[in-house]
Amino acid sequence: MTLDRRGFLASCSRAGITSALLPGILYTLAAEAQQAGPGAKAAELPKITPEMLDQACLLAGVGPFTAEQKKMMLDGLNDQRSSYEPIRALKLANSVPPAYVFNPRPVGERMPARQVVMIGGSPRPIEVSFSAIEDLAFETVANLGALLKEKKITSLALTQMYLARLKRYDSKLHFVITLTEERALTQAKAADAEISAGRYRGPLHGIPWGAKDLLAVKGYPTTWGAGGFEHQSFDEDATVVQRLDEAGAVLVAKFSLGALAMGDKWFGGRTRNPWNPAQGSSGSSAGSASAVSAGCVAFAIGSETLGSISSPSTRCGVTGLRPTFGMVPRTGAMALSWTMDKLGPIARCAEDCALVLEVIHGPDGKDAAAVATDFHWDPPMNLHNFRIGYLKSEFDPLPPLKLKEAAANETAGDKTRREKHNDQMKAARARREYDRRYELAALDKLRAMGEKLIPVELPKLPYDAMVPLLTAEAAAAFDDLTMTGRDSLLTEQGIEDWPNALRIARLYPAVEYIQANRLRTLAIEQVSALFAQVDIIVTPTTGMQLVATNLTGHPALILPNGLRGDDAPKPPEIDDGDSDDIGGPGTPVSLTFLAGHYQDARLASFGHLYQQATEFHKLHPKLD
């Protein structure tokens, strides 16, 4: 089963239609009765009538109610509707969270002890040869940091090189929203001065990086990738930006994201995949993954709510670490879903991700969901420190393909559409079958490394039925956008895009939201129980685990797992953004590793060992 974020949002939209919030429906029906536009005040709306109540009950799937019951309901419903306006009049900012905090840990689960796997001995020697600074464009953070510390290169030269590459390739890949050049050059010069004086701050000191443009940076726009927000700015840096500043890292650019963190299309165009610029980079951390892949920055910060680190890391062939929910404070980042948003690093390898996470993790006293947990990077020598499981059914042969059959009264037009649909299904199946060989090869590689893999299965729960939690929270986060009609400024206006999804989400029932959260409690308990059996779970990046673990808050490491060969099925002629794994010769495939809550260091350690054995992370696109 291949799932992608746009498909999830379409599913949740449909769920919103079939189980809608009764008072919200009545508000809408009353507004329509008066032909009121977005933002109309409740006082201007006509009273809710029994006929409106009948329509709302039909849409909500409740009732039928007797005439006497409806009569009793009407006064309360009219009063309840009037309670919306005082809150709407406040125009709550996106940064104001709800008065509850999501905790991904099941009851009784303790925070892990100090996350260090000690190996002893001296650090490995760094052997990097280069004749020109641009030879280092695809080098790892760890190696660049060692060269800076040993004064073999300067931060200023490295920063100027990456800025030049960003300018050179942006016209082809469309990953930059704003260059922070003046800030970067000032930081680089300061880093060189400190390192020369012996004041070395750590492995990120002097390293150029980029921020997904949902992170606030004082003095620069923070656009959220969305039309109507191009000139938005904030007076304080996001916590993650502050922490990277304190570590001596050099911010060179703010990178593109699909509008309001969906997909790879933003107000300036579509960000492209460096391996095949005819394809988008996927999203929503579109620019972060594309720029790292293209050797235009050493690392970047992305965010994930439901696939926004996983998807572009897969498409662009880079390593993404989606931390445990609550590992990294989100203060100063755009809120999409307060109970699902996570910030994390996108880099060349697991070790680089760990070095970044070590700097940005931990509470800041502002994000109530951020927790205190220890994280120290010290990778192990071999895999035998881990119990490794794999999601068996995800590696099993694919079920038979079900194609649309001709209807008895099929017209010529129906036949054409059916045949087109079936052709698309066959092509998608061929691509999926091709990619499976890489996933199976990964299991074989682990076995060859001496590991006995333990089969496990994801608990059988209706995970996609919980996805409307995301759009309900997003609709609240962008309430003013919908109510004022400013959602018309967003670039994408299709059935699966934010404007439509946010409108539909307003009809999601409060009761059903709570019921879905109760189911989420069961999901947290049952998924967490898997990590009592194993330390690491290996899985394809696609599939239901992506939904499940984003809902349960477990960490994930997405890493490149090879390149498709010349015999790979061709990709679709047009990348419509609806599927992540569209493939094509010479493009990357990925693999995902999962771990228990706050076991992010263990996860990165395992990924590091796998990458040392396979070296897929050293592959990079040829851009010229």
VOBA-233515 format. One record per residue (C-alpha): residue in three letters; x, y, z. Coordinates in steps of 0.5 Angstrom, whole numbers, plus 500, padded with zeros to 3 digits. Example, Ala and Ser with C-alpha at 12.3 -4.5 7.8 and 13.67 -1.06 7.14 Angstrom:
2
Ala525491516;Ser527498514;
END
This chain:
624
Met500500500;Thr503507498;Leu501513502;Asp502520501;Arg501526504;Arg496529499;Gly492523499;Phe492523507;Leu489530507;Ala484528501;Ser482522506;Cys481526512;Ser477531508;Arg472526506;Ala472524513;Gly470531515;Ile464531510;Thr461524512;Ser461526520;Ala461533520;Leu460538527;Leu453539528;Pro453546530;Gly458548525;Ile454545519;Leu448549522;Tyr452555522;Thr454554515;Leu447553513;Ala444559516;Ala450563513;Glu448560506;Ala441562508;Gln443569508;Gln448569503;Ala453571508;Gly460571506;Pro466569510;Gly467572516;Ala460574517;Lys458575524;Ala453570528;Ala448576530;Glu447577523;Leu445570521;Pro438568521;Lys435563527;Ile437556526;Thr430552523;Pro428545524;Glu429544517;Met436547517;Leu437542523;Asp434536519;Gln439537513;Ala445538518;Cys443531522;Leu443528515;Leu450531513;Ala453529520;Gly450522520;Val446523527;Gly438522528;Pro433522526;Phe430526532;Thr423527533;Ala420534533;Glu420535540;Gln427533541;Lys429538535;Lys425544539;Met429542545;Met435543541;Leu434549537;Asp435554543;Gly441551545;Leu444551538;Asn443558537;Asp446560543;Gln452555542;Arg453558535;Ser453565538;Ser459563542;Tyr464563536;Glu464570534;Pro467573541;Ile473568540;Arg473569532;Ala474577534;Leu480576537;Lys484573531;Leu488569535;Ala495569532;Asn498562529;Ser503562535;Val498561540;Pro497554542;Pro491550545;Ala490549552;Tyr493542552;Val499539550;Phe500532547;Asn504527550;Pro506521546;Arg509516551;Pro504511554;Val502511561;Gly508508565;Glu513509560;Arg519512563;Met524517560;Pro530513557;Ala537514561;Arg543517558;Gln543516550;Val550514549;Val553508546;Met560508549;Ile566505544;Gly572508547;Gly578510543;Ser580516540;Pro576519534;Arg577516527;Pro582520523;Ile579525518;Glu582524511;Val579529506;Ser583531500;Phe581537496;Ser584542491;Ala579547491;Ile574549496;Glu568547492;Asp571540492;Leu568540499;Ala560541497;Phe558534498;Glu562533504;Thr559531511;Val558536517;Ala563532521;Asn569532516;Leu567540514;Gly567541522;Ala574537523;Leu577541517;Leu575548520;Lys577546527;Glu584544524;Lys584551520;Lys585547514;Ile579551511;Thr575557513;Ser568558515;Leu568565510;Ala571561504;Leu566555505;Thr560560506;Gln562564500;Met562557496;Tyr555555498;Leu552562497;Ala555561490;Arg552555489;Leu545557491;Lys545562487;Arg548558481;Tyr543552482;Asp536556484;Ser534558477;Lys534550476;Leu531548482;His527553486;Phe529552493;Val531559495;Ile526564498;Thr531568501;Leu538568502;Thr541571508;Glu547573505;Glu549579510;Arg548575516;Ala551569513;Leu558573512;Thr558576518;Gln557570522;Ala562566518;Lys567572519;Ala566571527;Ala567564527;Asp573564523;Ala576569528;Glu573565534;Ile577559531;Ser583562530;Ala583565537;Gly582557540;Arg575558542;Tyr572552538;Arg564551540;Gly563544537;Pro562541530;Leu557546528;His562552529;Gly563555522;Ile558550518;Pro553553513;Trp546551514;Gly539553511;Ala532554514;Lys525551512;Asp522558511;Leu517557517;Leu522558522;Ala522566524;Val529569523;Lys529576525;Gly530581520;Tyr528577514;Pro521575511;Thr518568514;Thr513567508;Trp511560510;Gly511559502;Ala504562501;Gly501567497;Gly499573501;Phe505572507;Glu511574502;His512580506;Gln511577513;Ser516578519;Phe517576526;Asp521580531;Glu525574534;Asp529568532;Ala526561532;Thr529557538;Val532552533;Val535558530;Gln538561536;Arg541555538;Leu544554532;Asp547561532;Glu550559539;Ala553553536;Gly557557531;Ala553555525;Val552560519;Leu545561516;Val546562509;Ala538561506;Lys531560508;Phe529555504;Ser522553500;Leu516549503;Gly510548499;Ala504553501;Leu503552509;Ala507546509;Met504542503;Gly507539497;Asp513542494;Lys509548490;Trp510555493;Phe508562491;Gly515562487;Gly514556483;Arg515548484;Thr522546488;Arg525541484;Asn529534485;Pro536535483;Trp536528481;Asn531529476;Pro529537475;Ala523535471;Gln520532478;Gly518536484;Ser523535490;Ser516533494;Gly515536500;Ser513540504;Ser521541507;Ala522541499;Gly528546499;Ser531544505;Ala532537502;Ser533539495;Ala539544497;Val542539501;Ser542534495;Ala545539491;Gly551540495;Cys548547496;Val549547504;Ala552542509;Phe545541512;Ala538544513;Ile532544518;Gly526541516;Ser519540519;Glu514534519;Thr507533521;Leu505527516;Gly511526511;Ser514533510;Ile521530512;Ser520523510;Ser518525503;Pro523530500;Ser528526503;Thr526520499;Arg525524493;Cys532527494;Gly536522496;Val538525503;Thr538523510;Gly532526514;Leu531525522;Arg524526524;Pro525526532;Thr521524537;Phe515529538;Gly517534544;Met525533542;Val525539539;Pro522546541;Arg518549536;Thr518556538;Gly518561532;Ala516556527;Met509556524;Ala504551527;Leu500547523;Ser498541528;Trp500542535;Thr500535537;Met504533531;Asp509538528;Lys516536529;Leu522540527;Gly528536525;Pro535536521;Ile536534514;Ala543532512;Arg548527508;Cys548522513;Ala545520520;Glu552522524;Asp550529521;Cys543529523;Ala545527530;Leu550532531;Val545537529;Leu540534534;Glu545534539;Val545542539;Ile537543537;His534538542;Gly531540549;Pro526544552;Asp526552551;Gly521554557;Lys516556551;Asp514550547;Ala510546553;Ala511540549;Ala518540549;Val521535554;Ala528534557;Thr531528555;Asp539527554;Phe542526547;His549525546;Trp552523540;Asp557517540;Pro556512535;Pro557504536;Met562500533;Asn557494530;Leu550492530;His550487535;Asn548492540;Phe541492537;Arg535488537;Ile533489530;Gly526488527;Tyr522489521;Leu515490519;Lys514483515;Ser508484511;Glu511491508;Phe516486505;Asp511481503;Pro509480496;Leu504485493;Pro497483493;Pro494482486;Leu492489483;Lys485490482;Leu483494476;Lys477497474;Glu472493471;Ala467495465;Ala460497467;Ala454494464;Asn452501461;Glu459504460;Thr460510455;Ala465511451;Gly468517455;Asp467512461;Lys471507458;Thr477512456;Arg477514463;Arg477507466;Glu483505461;Lys487511463;His486509470;Asn488502469;Asp494504466;Gln496509471;Met495503476;Lys499498472;Ala505503472;Ala505505479;Arg505497481;Ala511496476;Arg514502480;Arg513499486;Glu515492484;Tyr521495482;Asp523499488;Arg521492493;Arg528489490;Tyr532495494;Glu528494500;Leu529486500;Ala536487499;Ala537492505;Leu534486509;Asp539481506;Lys545486507;Leu543486515;Arg543479515;Ala550479511;Met552483517;Gly551478522;Glu544480524;Lys538476526;Leu532480524;Ile525479528;Pro519480524;Val514484527;Glu507487525;Leu504494526;Pro498494530;Lys491493526;Leu488500527;Pro484505523;Tyr490510523;Asp488514517;Ala481515521;Met485519525;Val488524520;Pro482529521;Leu486531527;Leu491534523;Thr486538519;Ala482540524;Glu488543528;Ala490546521;Ala483549520;Ala484552527;Ala491555526;Phe489558520;Asp482560522;Asp483567519;Leu485565513;Thr479561511;Met474566515;Thr476572511;Gly477569504;Arg484570504;Asp485563502;Ser484565495;Leu491568495;Leu494561496;Thr497558489;Glu494551489;Gln486551489;Gly485544488;Ile480539491;Glu486536495;Asp489543497;Trp489547503;Pro483552502;Asn478546500;Ala481542506;Leu481547511;Arg474549509;Ile471542510;Ala475541516;Arg471546520;Leu465541519;Tyr469536523;Pro465534530;Ala468536536;Val466529539;Glu469525533;Tyr476529534;Ile476527542;Gln474520540;Ala480520535;Asn484522540;Arg482516544;Leu484511539;Arg490515538;Thr491513546;Leu491506544;Ala495507538;Ile501510542;Glu500504547;Gln500498542;Val506501537;Ser510503543;Ala509495545;Leu513493539;Phe519497542;Ala519492548;Gln521487543;Val526490539;Asp530496539;Ile530498531;Ile524497526;Val526497519;Thr521499514;Pro519501507;Thr518509507;Thr512509504;Gly506505507;Met501506514;Gln507506518;Leu508513516;Val501515519;Ala502511525;Thr508513527;Asn507521526;Leu500520530;Thr504516536;Gly510521536;His515516535;Pro522518531;Ala524516524;Leu530516520;Ile530516513;Leu536514509;Pro538513502;Asn538506500;Gly541506493;Leu539509486;Arg534506481;Gly538503475;Asp537504467;Asp532498467;Ala527502472;Pro520503470;Lys519510467;Pro516516471;Pro509519469;Glu510524464;Ile508530469;Asp509530476;Asp502532479;Gly505532486;Asp500526488;Ser505520489;Asp512521492;Asp515514489;Ile514516482;Gly521513480;Gly525513474;Pro532511472;Gly538514476;Thr533517482;Pro534515489;Val530510493;Ser530510501;Leu529506507;Thr526508514;Phe528506521;Leu524507527;Ala525507534;Gly522508541;His520514544;Tyr526519545;Gln531513543;Asp533518537;Ala541517539;Arg540510538;Leu536510532;Ala542515529;Ser547510531;Phe544504528;Gly543508521;His550510522;Leu553503522;Tyr548501516;Gln551507512;Gln558505514;Ala557499511;Thr553501504;Glu555508503;Phe549510499;His549516503;Lys556518499;Leu552518492;His550525489;Pro547528483;Lys551531477;Leu548538476;Asp552541470;
END
